[in-house]
Amino acid sequence: MKNRIIARLSIALLISCVSACASMPESLVNSPHVKLSNVQVVGLGFNSQTFLLSFDVANPNPFPLPVSNVGYGVRLDGQRFASGETASKFTIPADGDASFAISVDLNLLRTAPQLLSIVRDGTRQDINYELEGRFGVDIPLAPTLKYRNSGKIRLNSATF
């Protein structure tokens, strides 16, 4: 009888701990601030173009953020440019900054001809960009950290 009471109390305590963790406020881990710092054409072909997207990220938390994957969406001048998810292992220092880059293969001639002129214009003048995405972090019980930002950027290429 005593063992059953202890078992029931243990189960009740476990359920209460799990539900407390599940309702943990997301504000315990603040989302990093992400900025698109460079878009560079690194390869040109008739069927594909390769771009290197570089990002600067700032961690507003007093502890490091060990990133395990990055989801991203980039719009240039209002047009969808690139999106996806990639495994990325890097750590953003506590109250610090880091950079990361993603290589993207596109076929602008086939999938988004209107982007070709935006990319060409972007090498001569600043164009608007919008970012939206998420970081998966290796912190127990931490939620996926979402980010969103916009600004202006000049594309880096002597090829267009």
C-alpha positions in Angstrom: 0.0 0.0 0.0 2.8 2.4 1.0 4.6 1.6 -2.3 1.5 2.5 -4.3 1.2 5.8 -2.6 4.8 6.6 -3.3 4.5 5.5 -6.9 1.4 7.7 -7.4 3.0 10.7 -5.7 6.1 10.2 -7.9 3.9 10.1 -11.1 2.0 13.2 -10.0 5.3 15.0 -9.3 6.7 13.9 -12.7 3.5 15.1 -14.5 3.6 18.4 -12.7 7.3 18.9 -13.6 6.7 18.1 -17.3 3.7 20.4 -17.5 5.7 23.2 -15.8 8.5 22.8 -18.4 6.0 22.7 -21.3 4.6 26.0 -20.2 8.0 27.6 -19.7 7.9 31.1 -21.1 9.7 31.5 -24.4 11.1 34.8 -23.1 13.8 33.0 -21.1 15.8 32.7 -24.3 15.7 35.8 -26.5 15.9 35.5 -30.3 19.1 36.7 -31.8 19.2 39.7 -34.1 20.1 38.7 -37.7 21.3 41.0 -40.5 22.0 40.0 -44.2 25.6 41.4 -44.6 26.5 40.2 -48.1 25.1 38.5 -51.2 27.8 37.4 -53.5 27.7 35.6 -56.8 30.3 32.8 -56.6 29.3 30.8 -59.7 27.5 31.4 -62.9 26.3 28.8 -65.4 23.5 28.7 -67.9 21.4 26.3 -65.7 22.4 27.5 -62.3 23.8 30.4 -60.3 25.5 30.0 -57.0 25.2 32.7 -54.3 26.9 33.0 -51.0 24.6 34.6 -48.4 26.4 36.0 -45.4 24.7 36.9 -42.2 25.8 38.8 -39.0 24.0 37.7 -35.8 24.0 39.2 -32.4 23.1 37.3 -29.2 21.2 39.4 -26.6 21.3 36.6 -24.0 23.8 36.4 -21.1 24.7 32.9 -22.2 26.0 31.4 -25.4 23.6 30.0 -28.1 24.8 26.8 -29.6 23.1 26.7 -33.0 22.3 23.3 -34.6 20.3 24.4 -37.7 19.2 27.5 -39.5 16.0 28.0 -41.4 16.0 31.1 -43.7 13.9 33.0 -46.1 15.3 35.9 -48.1 13.3 38.4 -50.2 15.1 40.9 -52.5 13.1 43.9 -53.5 9.9 42.2 -52.5 10.6 39.0 -54.5 11.3 35.6 -53.0 15.0 35.0 -53.5 16.0 31.9 -51.5 14.6 29.8 -48.6 15.5 26.6 -46.9 17.0 24.9 -43.9 20.5 23.8 -43.3 22.4 22.1 -40.5 24.8 24.6 -39.1 27.0 24.0 -36.1 28.3 27.3 -34.5 28.0 29.1 -31.2 27.0 32.7 -30.8 28.9 34.0 -27.7 27.0 35.4 -24.7 26.1 39.1 -25.4 28.3 38.7 -28.5 28.3 38.5 -32.3 29.0 35.9 -34.9 28.7 35.4 -38.6 27.6 32.5 -40.8 27.2 31.9 -44.5 24.9 29.8 -46.6 25.6 28.7 -50.2 22.5 28.7 -52.4 22.1 27.2 -55.9 19.4 28.8 -58.0 18.2 28.9 -61.6 17.1 32.5 -62.0 16.4 32.1 -65.7 13.9 29.3 -65.1 12.4 29.8 -61.7 12.3 33.5 -61.2 13.3 35.6 -64.3 12.1 38.8 -62.6 14.9 38.2 -60.0 17.5 38.4 -62.7 17.0 42.1 -63.2 16.8 42.7 -59.4 20.1 40.9 -59.0 21.6 42.9 -61.8 20.3 46.2 -60.3 21.5 45.2 -56.9 25.1 45.2 -58.0 24.8 48.9 -59.0 22.5 50.2 -56.2 21.2 49.3 -52.8 18.1 47.1 -52.8 15.6 46.2 -50.1 15.8 42.8 -48.4 13.6 41.0 -45.9 14.7 38.1 -43.7 12.7 35.6 -41.9 13.8 32.4 -40.3 14.6 30.4 -37.2 17.5 28.9 -35.3 17.4 25.5 -33.7 19.6 25.6 -30.6 21.2 22.9 -28.5 19.7 24.1 -25.2 17.4 21.6 -23.3 13.8 22.7 -23.4 14.6 25.9 -25.4 12.1 26.7 -28.2 13.0 27.3 -31.8 14.2 30.9 -31.9 12.6 33.0 -34.7 14.1 36.0 -36.3 12.9 38.7 -38.7 14.7 41.7 -40.1 14.8 44.0 -43.1 17.2 46.6 -44.6 19.1 47.5 -47.7 22.1 45.8 -49.3 24.3 46.1 -52.3 25.0 42.7 -54.0 28.7 41.9 -54.4 29.5 40.8 -57.9 31.7 42.0 -60.8 30.1 39.3 -63.0 26.7 40.9 -63.8 
